[in-house]
Amino acid sequence: MNKLFPTLGFILILIAFSCNTNAPKQKKEIDEFINKWHQAATEAQLDTYFNCFSENAIYIGTDAGERWTKKEFFAFCEPHFSKGKTWDFKPYNRQIYFSDDNKTIWFDELLTTWMGVCRGSGIIILENGKLKISHYHLSVTIKNEKMNEFLLIQQE
């Protein structure tokens, strides 16, 4: 019986270590995937950028009318990418979360953009064994103390 406890303790330490080292690798992989996606836009790499989307992806932009399917967003982006006139969003302060079964990942991030600080949030799924962005929402951030000024802007 006394020999059983050290063996069980060793097994528990191994399990704990494997769990603790697995999660950062997953987060690192997701972080690299999202960074690759942003970099593809910066470098006007249309195919790389859109290969990161799932087939039924939705992209929501900052304008109220910007809710695109993958096909619609591709049509919007293609002329800009072909001219090399894209955007350069620099992500920071990213948070990544996993569902219990690790099949769904969601994240939020702050971005340095030409519009100032924006927030992006997204959902990543596994599609045919590959990471794909299923939903992305980009929003402009407004400081609370500036909200009254913002509300004075004439919105259509």
Residue frames as a rotation matrix with the C-alpha (Angstrom) as fourth column:
MET 1
0.564 0.826 0.000 0.00
0.826 -0.564 0.000 0.00
0.000 0.000 -1.000 0.00
ASN 2
0.437 -0.466 -0.770 2.82
0.186 -0.791 0.583 2.45
-0.880 -0.398 -0.259 0.84
LYS 3
-0.643 -0.707 0.296 4.32
0.396 0.024 0.918 1.87
-0.656 0.707 0.264 -2.63
LEU 4
-0.060 0.742 0.668 1.02
0.998 0.032 0.054 2.80
0.019 0.670 -0.742 -4.28
PHE 5
0.697 0.398 -0.596 0.92
0.504 -0.863 0.014 6.39
-0.509 -0.311 -0.803 -2.97
PRO 6
-0.176 -0.797 -0.577 4.26
-0.097 -0.570 0.816 7.50
-0.980 0.200 0.024 -4.49
THR 7
-0.771 -0.067 0.633 3.24
0.568 0.376 0.732 5.95
-0.288 0.924 -0.252 -7.82
LEU 8
0.255 0.941 0.222 -0.15
0.967 -0.247 -0.065 7.69
-0.006 0.231 -0.973 -7.77
GLY 9
0.509 -0.141 -0.849 1.52
0.242 -0.923 0.298 10.96
-0.826 -0.357 -0.436 -6.78
PHE 10
-0.596 -0.799 -0.081 3.95
0.075 -0.156 0.985 10.67
-0.800 0.581 0.153 -9.69
ILE 11
-0.520 0.493 0.697 1.11
0.854 0.296 0.427 9.94
0.004 0.818 -0.575 -12.12
LEU 12
0.564 0.770 -0.299 -0.87
0.782 -0.614 -0.105 12.94
-0.265 -0.175 -0.948 -10.86
ILE 13
0.106 -0.625 -0.774 2.17
0.002 -0.778 0.629 15.20
-0.994 -0.068 -0.081 -11.28
LEU 14
-0.819 -0.415 0.397 2.60
0.347 0.193 0.918 13.95
-0.457 0.889 -0.014 -14.86
ILE 15
-0.063 0.889 0.453 -1.07
0.995 0.019 0.102 14.57
0.082 0.457 -0.886 -15.64
ALA 16
0.641 0.292 -0.710 -0.95
0.475 -0.878 0.068 18.07
-0.604 -0.381 -0.701 -14.13
PHE 17
-0.293 -0.839 -0.458 2.22
-0.011 -0.476 0.879 18.89
-0.956 0.263 0.130 -16.05
SER 18
-0.762 0.020 0.648 0.80
0.623 0.298 0.723 17.66
-0.179 0.954 -0.240 -19.34
CYS 19
0.331 0.937 0.109 -2.37
0.943 -0.326 -0.059 19.71
-0.020 0.122 -0.992 -18.84
ASN 20
0.549 -0.152 -0.822 -0.44
0.236 -0.915 0.327 22.84
-0.802 -0.373 -0.467 -17.94
THR 21
-0.522 -0.816 -0.247 1.95
-0.045 -0.263 0.964 22.59
-0.852 0.514 0.101 -20.90
ASN 22
-0.490 0.397 0.776 -0.79
0.847 0.427 0.317 21.73
-0.205 0.813 -0.546 -23.40
ALA 23
0.518 0.818 -0.250 -2.94
0.745 -0.575 -0.338 24.84
-0.420 -0.011 -0.908 -22.94
PRO 24
0.223 -0.454 -0.863 -0.20
-0.193 -0.888 0.417 27.40
-0.956 0.074 -0.286 -23.72
LYS 25
-0.810 -0.491 0.319 0.69
0.179 0.311 0.933 25.48
-0.558 0.813 -0.164 -26.89
GLN 26
-0.120 0.849 0.515 -2.94
0.986 0.163 -0.041 25.66
-0.119 0.502 -0.856 -27.97
LYS 27
0.682 0.375 -0.628 -3.14
0.389 -0.913 -0.123 29.37
-0.619 -0.160 -0.769 -27.18
LYS 28
-0.239 -0.853 -0.463 0.17
-0.173 -0.432 0.885 29.95
-0.956 0.292 -0.044 -28.95
GLU 29
-0.730 0.013 0.683 -1.12
0.604 0.480 0.636 28.17
-0.319 0.877 -0.359 -32.05
ILE 30
0.336 0.928 0.159 -4.31
0.932 -0.304 -0.195 30.25
-0.133 0.214 -0.968 -32.05
ASP 31
0.491 -0.247 -0.835 -2.36
0.109 -0.934 0.341 33.45
-0.864 -0.259 -0.431 -31.45
GLU 32
-0.618 -0.786 -0.024 -0.07
-0.001 -0.030 1.000 32.67
-0.786 0.618 0.017 -34.40
PHE 33
-0.423 0.557 0.714 -3.07
0.894 0.383 0.231 31.84
-0.144 0.737 -0.660 -36.61
ILE 34
0.660 0.705 -0.259 -4.79
0.674 -0.708 -0.210 35.17
-0.331 -0.036 -0.943 -35.86
ASN 35
0.180 -0.687 -0.704 -1.51
-0.122 -0.726 0.677 37.08
-0.976 -0.036 -0.215 -36.33
LYS 36
-0.735 -0.423 0.530 -1.00
0.401 0.359 0.843 35.34
-0.547 0.832 -0.095 -39.70
TRP 37
0.076 0.875 0.478 -4.50
0.994 -0.029 -0.105 36.41
-0.078 0.483 -0.872 -40.73
HIS 38
0.753 0.158 -0.639 -3.89
0.249 -0.967 0.055 40.05
-0.609 -0.200 -0.767 -39.79
GLN 39
-0.216 -0.935 -0.282 -0.48
-0.109 -0.264 0.958 39.99
-0.970 0.238 -0.045 -41.51
ALA 40
-0.486 0.108 0.867 -2.04
0.803 0.448 0.394 38.65
-0.346 0.888 -0.304 -44.71
ALA 41
0.673 0.732 0.106 -4.27
0.728 -0.630 -0.269 41.74
-0.130 0.258 -0.957 -44.82
THR 42
0.522 -0.551 -0.651 -1.30
-0.084 -0.793 0.603 44.04
-0.849 -0.260 -0.461 -44.20
GLU 43
-0.551 -0.834 0.032 0.59
-0.144 0.133 0.981 42.41
-0.822 0.536 -0.194 -47.08
ALA 44
0.048 0.697 -0.716 -2.47
-0.912 -0.262 -0.316 42.29
-0.408 0.668 0.623 -49.38
GLN 45
-0.935 -0.318 -0.159 -2.33
-0.353 0.886 0.301 38.47
0.046 0.337 -0.940 -49.61
LEU 46
-0.192 0.979 -0.071 -5.92
-0.961 -0.173 0.217 37.85
0.200 0.110 0.974 -50.63
ASP 47
0.204 0.284 -0.937 -5.81
-0.288 0.932 0.220 34.03
0.936 0.225 0.272 -50.81
THR 48
-0.674 -0.514 -0.531 -4.00
0.361 0.399 -0.843 33.65
0.645 -0.760 -0.083 -47.49
TYR 49
-0.869 0.376 0.321 -6.40
-0.494 -0.661 -0.565 36.08
0.000 -0.649 0.761 -45.82
PHE 50
0.023 0.989 -0.146 -9.56
-0.984 0.049 0.172 34.39
0.177 0.140 0.974 -47.09
ASN 51
-0.065 -0.108 -0.992 -8.26
-0.118 0.988 -0.099 30.86
0.991 0.111 -0.077 -46.55
CYS 52
-0.960 -0.278 -0.028 -8.40
0.014 0.051 -0.999 31.70
0.279 -0.959 -0.045 -42.84
PHE 53
-0.427 0.883 0.196 -12.22
-0.889 -0.370 -0.269 32.00
-0.165 -0.289 0.943 -43.03
SER 54
-0.583 0.393 0.711 -14.66
0.190 0.917 -0.351 29.13
-0.790 -0.070 -0.609 -42.72
GLU 55
-0.804 0.296 0.516 -16.98
0.563 0.100 0.820 28.56
0.192 0.950 -0.247 -45.65
ASN 56
0.203 0.968 0.149 -19.94
0.783 -0.252 0.569 30.13
0.588 0.001 -0.809 -43.83
ALA 57
-0.536 -0.560 -0.632 -17.96
0.835 -0.461 -0.301 32.95
-0.123 -0.689 0.714 -42.19
ILE 58
0.681 0.665 0.306 -19.47
0.655 -0.740 0.152 36.31
0.328 0.096 -0.940 -41.29
TYR 59
-0.575 -0.809 -0.125 -17.45
0.804 -0.529 -0.272 39.54
0.154 -0.257 0.954 -41.05
ILE 60
0.648 0.756 -0.091 -18.98
0.754 -0.620 0.217 42.53
0.108 -0.209 -0.972 -39.28
GLY 61
-0.347 -0.798 0.493 -17.28
0.718 -0.564 -0.407 45.87
0.603 0.213 0.769 -39.89
THR 62
-0.832 -0.106 -0.545 -17.51
0.487 -0.611 -0.624 49.21
-0.267 -0.784 0.560 -38.12
ASP 63
-0.781 0.609 -0.138 -20.34
-0.608 -0.691 0.390 50.59
0.142 0.389 0.910 -40.25
ALA 64
-0.263 0.771 0.580 -23.87
-0.560 0.368 -0.742 49.41
-0.785 -0.521 0.335 -39.41
GLY 65
0.668 0.557 -0.494 -24.27
-0.705 0.262 -0.659 48.20
-0.237 0.789 0.567 -43.01
GLU 66
-0.121 -0.831 -0.543 -21.13
-0.869 0.353 -0.347 46.06
0.480 0.429 -0.765 -42.92
ARG 67
0.050 0.131 0.990 -22.34
-0.571 0.817 -0.080 42.53
-0.820 -0.561 0.116 -42.29
TRP 68
0.105 -0.167 -0.980 -20.83
-0.985 0.117 -0.126 40.31
0.136 0.979 -0.152 -44.92
THR 69
0.935 0.008 0.354 -20.78
-0.020 0.999 0.029 36.65
-0.353 -0.034 0.935 -45.79
LYS 70
0.024 -0.979 0.201 -17.40
0.295 0.199 0.935 35.34
-0.955 0.037 0.294 -46.86
LYS 71
-0.106 -0.004 0.994 -18.39
0.987 0.122 0.106 35.73
-0.122 0.993 -0.009 -50.52
GLU 72
0.810 0.475 0.343 -19.63
0.509 -0.861 -0.011 39.30
0.290 0.184 -0.939 -50.01
PHE 73
0.751 -0.592 -0.293 -16.58
-0.092 -0.533 0.841 40.30
-0.654 -0.605 -0.454 -48.00
PHE 74
-0.132 -0.783 0.607 -14.32
0.659 0.388 0.644 38.80
-0.740 0.485 0.465 -50.68
ALA 75
0.241 0.314 0.918 -16.05
0.935 -0.328 -0.134 40.90
0.259 0.891 -0.373 -53.35
PHE 76
0.995 0.104 -0.003 -15.54
0.099 -0.932 0.348 44.02
0.033 -0.347 -0.937 -51.20
CYS 77
0.557 -0.829 -0.038 -11.88
-0.101 -0.113 0.988 43.25
-0.824 -0.547 -0.147 -50.45
GLU 78
0.389 -0.449 0.804 -10.65
0.792 0.609 -0.043 41.95
-0.470 0.654 0.593 -53.81
PRO 79
0.703 -0.153 0.695 -10.23
0.456 -0.654 -0.604 45.35
0.547 0.741 -0.390 -55.53
HIS 80
0.840 -0.390 0.378 -8.39
-0.539 -0.680 0.497 46.77
0.063 -0.621 -0.781 -52.50
PHE 81
0.510 -0.658 0.554 -6.10
0.012 0.649 0.760 43.76
-0.860 -0.381 0.339 -52.17
SER 82
0.519 -0.304 0.799 -5.32
0.841 0.353 -0.411 43.77
-0.157 0.885 0.439 -55.91
LYS 83
0.682 -0.269 0.680 -4.22
0.087 -0.893 -0.441 47.43
0.726 0.360 -0.586 -55.63
GLY 84
-0.277 -0.801 -0.530 -2.25
0.675 0.230 -0.701 46.69
0.684 -0.552 0.477 -52.47
LYS 85
-0.586 0.165 0.793 -4.45
-0.451 -0.880 -0.151 49.16
0.673 -0.446 0.590 -50.55
THR 86
0.128 0.579 -0.805 -5.45
0.471 0.679 0.563 47.24
0.873 -0.452 -0.186 -47.47
TRP 87
0.740 0.171 0.651 -5.31
-0.454 -0.587 0.671 47.84
0.497 -0.791 -0.356 -43.75
ASP 88
-0.279 -0.873 -0.399 -2.62
0.066 0.397 -0.915 47.32
0.958 -0.282 -0.053 -41.17
PHE 89
0.688 0.565 0.455 -4.20
-0.470 -0.131 0.873 46.36
0.553 -0.814 0.176 -37.85
LYS 90
-0.455 -0.877 -0.157 -1.72
-0.290 0.312 -0.905 45.73
0.842 -0.366 -0.396 -35.04
PRO 91
0.564 0.754 -0.338 -3.28
0.043 0.382 0.923 43.49
0.825 -0.535 0.183 -32.39
TYR 92
-0.715 -0.681 0.157 -2.46
-0.215 0.000 -0.977 43.67
0.665 -0.732 -0.147 -28.69
ASN 93
-0.700 0.411 0.584 -4.09
-0.647 -0.020 -0.762 42.60
-0.302 -0.911 0.280 -25.44
ARG 94
-0.195 0.596 -0.779 -5.64
-0.663 0.505 0.552 39.48
0.723 0.624 0.297 -26.98
GLN 95
-0.370 0.209 0.905 -7.66
-0.749 0.509 -0.424 37.05
-0.550 -0.835 -0.032 -24.87
ILE 96
-0.436 0.167 -0.884 -8.31
-0.639 0.635 0.434 33.50
0.634 0.754 -0.170 -26.11
TYR 97
-0.238 0.481 0.844 -10.88
-0.817 0.371 -0.441 31.07
-0.525 -0.795 0.305 -24.72
PHE 98
-0.832 -0.078 -0.549 -11.70
-0.390 0.785 0.481 27.42
0.393 0.614 -0.684 -25.47
SER 99
0.351 0.935 0.052 -14.93
-0.817 0.279 0.504 25.44
0.457 -0.219 0.862 -25.20
ASP 100
0.331 -0.175 0.927 -14.81
-0.730 0.575 0.369 22.38
-0.598 -0.799 0.063 -22.97
ASP 101
0.724 -0.014 0.689 -14.45
0.301 0.906 -0.297 20.10
-0.620 0.423 0.661 -26.01
ASN 102
-0.221 -0.897 -0.383 -11.78
0.059 -0.404 0.913 22.39
-0.974 0.179 0.142 -27.61
LYS 103
-0.247 0.182 0.952 -13.77
0.933 0.310 0.183 22.53
-0.262 0.933 -0.246 -30.85
THR 104
0.602 0.455 0.656 -14.75
0.587 -0.810 0.023 26.18
0.542 0.371 -0.754 -30.53
ILE 105
-0.380 -0.763 -0.523 -12.40
0.912 -0.404 -0.074 29.04
-0.155 -0.505 0.849 -29.72
TRP 106
0.708 0.525 0.473 -13.37
0.595 -0.803 0.001 32.63
0.380 0.281 -0.881 -29.16
PHE 107
-0.322 -0.882 -0.343 -11.19
0.943 -0.330 -0.036 35.66
-0.082 -0.335 0.939 -28.70
ASP 108
0.910 0.403 0.100 -11.18
0.413 -0.902 -0.122 39.39
0.041 0.152 -0.987 -28.31
GLU 109
-0.127 -0.992 -0.001 -8.36
0.982 -0.126 0.140 41.79
-0.139 0.017 0.990 -28.99
LEU 110
0.630 0.152 -0.762 -7.53
0.090 -0.988 -0.124 45.45
-0.771 0.010 -0.636 -29.11
LEU 111
0.255 -0.473 0.844 -6.08
0.962 0.210 -0.173 46.75
-0.095 0.856 0.508 -32.36
THR 112
-0.199 -0.362 -0.911 -4.03
0.064 -0.932 0.357 49.78
-0.978 0.013 0.208 -33.28
THR 113
0.027 0.314 0.949 -5.57
0.962 0.249 -0.110 51.00
-0.270 0.916 -0.295 -36.56
TRP 114
-0.782 -0.243 0.574 -5.87
0.478 -0.825 0.302 54.11
0.401 0.510 0.761 -38.73
MET 115
0.150 0.926 0.347 -9.20
0.157 -0.369 0.916 54.66
0.976 -0.083 -0.201 -36.91
GLY 116
-0.077 -0.225 0.971 -7.50
-0.929 -0.337 -0.151 54.66
0.361 -0.914 -0.184 -33.52
VAL 117
-0.879 -0.215 0.425 -8.01
-0.401 0.816 -0.416 51.82
-0.257 -0.536 -0.804 -31.08
CYS 118
0.009 0.870 -0.492 -10.50
-0.842 0.272 0.465 49.24
0.539 0.411 0.736 -32.31
ARG 119
-0.320 -0.026 0.947 -11.74
-0.651 0.733 -0.199 46.03
-0.689 -0.680 -0.251 -30.76
GLY 120
-0.250 0.231 -0.940 -12.01
-0.769 0.543 0.338 42.81
0.588 0.808 0.042 -32.67
SER 121
-0.252 0.175 0.952 -13.77
-0.680 0.668 -0.303 39.71
-0.689 -0.723 -0.049 -31.45
GLY 122
-0.145 0.127 -0.981 -14.09
-0.913 0.366 0.182 36.43
0.382 0.922 0.063 -33.21
ILE 123
0.521 0.314 0.794 -14.98
-0.535 0.845 0.017 32.78
-0.665 -0.434 0.608 -33.19
ILE 124
-0.339 -0.679 -0.651 -12.65
-0.931 0.342 0.129 30.13
0.135 0.650 -0.748 -34.54
ILE 125
0.673 0.547 0.498 -13.74
-0.570 0.812 -0.123 26.60
-0.472 -0.202 0.858 -35.39
LEU 126
-0.578 -0.728 0.368 -12.10
-0.271 0.597 0.755 23.49
-0.769 0.337 -0.543 -36.74
GLU 127
0.603 0.705 -0.374 -13.22
-0.599 0.090 -0.796 22.93
-0.527 0.704 0.476 -40.33
ASN 128
0.906 -0.260 -0.334 -11.85
-0.050 0.717 -0.695 19.79
0.420 0.646 0.637 -41.94
GLY 129
0.574 -0.675 -0.464 -9.19
0.819 0.476 0.320 19.69
0.005 -0.564 0.826 -39.22
LYS 130
-0.466 -0.749 0.471 -8.01
0.739 -0.622 -0.259 23.27
0.487 0.227 0.844 -39.86
LEU 131
-0.393 0.265 -0.880 -8.48
0.619 -0.632 -0.467 26.43
-0.680 -0.728 0.085 -37.86
LYS 132
-0.502 0.311 0.807 -10.95
0.673 -0.445 0.590 28.79
0.543 0.840 0.014 -39.52
ILE 133
-0.935 0.270 -0.228 -12.47
-0.070 -0.775 -0.628 32.11
-0.346 -0.572 0.744 -38.49
SER 134
-0.507 0.834 0.221 -16.22
0.859 0.464 0.218 31.63
0.080 0.300 -0.951 -38.47
HIS 135
0.670 0.719 0.181 -17.23
0.661 -0.690 0.295 35.06
0.337 -0.078 -0.938 -37.20
TYR 136
-0.517 -0.807 -0.285 -15.32
0.856 -0.477 -0.202 38.33
0.028 -0.348 0.937 -36.75
HIS 137
0.670 0.731 0.126 -16.62
0.701 -0.679 0.217 41.63
0.245 -0.057 -0.968 -35.44
LEU 138
-0.537 -0.834 0.123 -14.62
0.785 -0.548 -0.289 44.85
0.308 -0.058 0.949 -35.67
SER 139
0.650 0.760 -0.034 -15.72
0.716 -0.596 0.363 47.86
0.255 -0.260 -0.931 -33.64
VAL 140
-0.181 -0.620 0.764 -14.40
0.157 -0.785 -0.600 51.33
0.971 0.011 0.239 -32.99
THR 141
-0.100 0.102 -0.990 -13.83
0.983 0.162 -0.083 52.14
0.152 -0.981 -0.117 -29.34
ILE 142
0.071 0.191 0.979 -15.04
0.061 -0.980 0.187 55.38
0.996 0.047 -0.082 -27.78
LYS 143
-0.883 -0.389 -0.263 -14.02
0.301 -0.039 -0.953 56.60
0.361 -0.920 0.152 -24.35
ASN 144
-0.120 0.905 -0.407 -17.02
0.986 0.156 0.056 56.89
0.114 -0.395 -0.912 -22.06
GLU 145
-0.121 0.039 -0.992 -16.27
0.507 -0.857 -0.095 60.53
-0.853 -0.514 0.084 -21.28
LYS 146
-0.876 -0.209 -0.435 -16.48
-0.254 -0.568 0.783 61.27
-0.411 0.796 0.444 -25.04
MET 147
-0.638 0.656 0.403 -19.85
0.726 0.687 0.033 59.57
-0.256 0.314 -0.914 -25.55
ASN 148
0.271 0.787 -0.554 -21.90
0.458 -0.612 -0.645 62.79
-0.847 -0.079 -0.526 -25.48
GLU 149
-0.197 -0.434 -0.879 -19.70
-0.604 -0.652 0.458 64.27
-0.772 0.621 -0.134 -28.22
PHE 150
-0.966 -0.167 0.198 -20.08
0.015 0.728 0.686 61.10
-0.259 0.665 -0.700 -30.22
LEU 151
-0.301 0.939 0.166 -23.86
0.803 0.344 -0.487 61.21
-0.514 -0.013 -0.858 -29.90
LEU 152
0.196 0.342 -0.919 -23.86
-0.093 -0.926 -0.365 64.71
-0.976 0.157 -0.150 -31.43
ILE 153
-0.839 -0.502 -0.209 -22.48
-0.283 0.073 0.956 63.33
-0.465 0.862 -0.203 -34.68
GLN 154
0.108 0.909 -0.402 -25.23
-0.905 -0.077 -0.417 63.18
-0.410 0.409 0.815 -37.27
GLN 155
-0.733 -0.282 0.619 -25.84
-0.100 0.945 0.312 59.50
-0.672 0.167 -0.721 -38.02
GLU 156
-0.524 0.539 -0.659 -27.65
-0.829 -0.144 0.541 58.44
0.196 0.830 0.523 -41.15
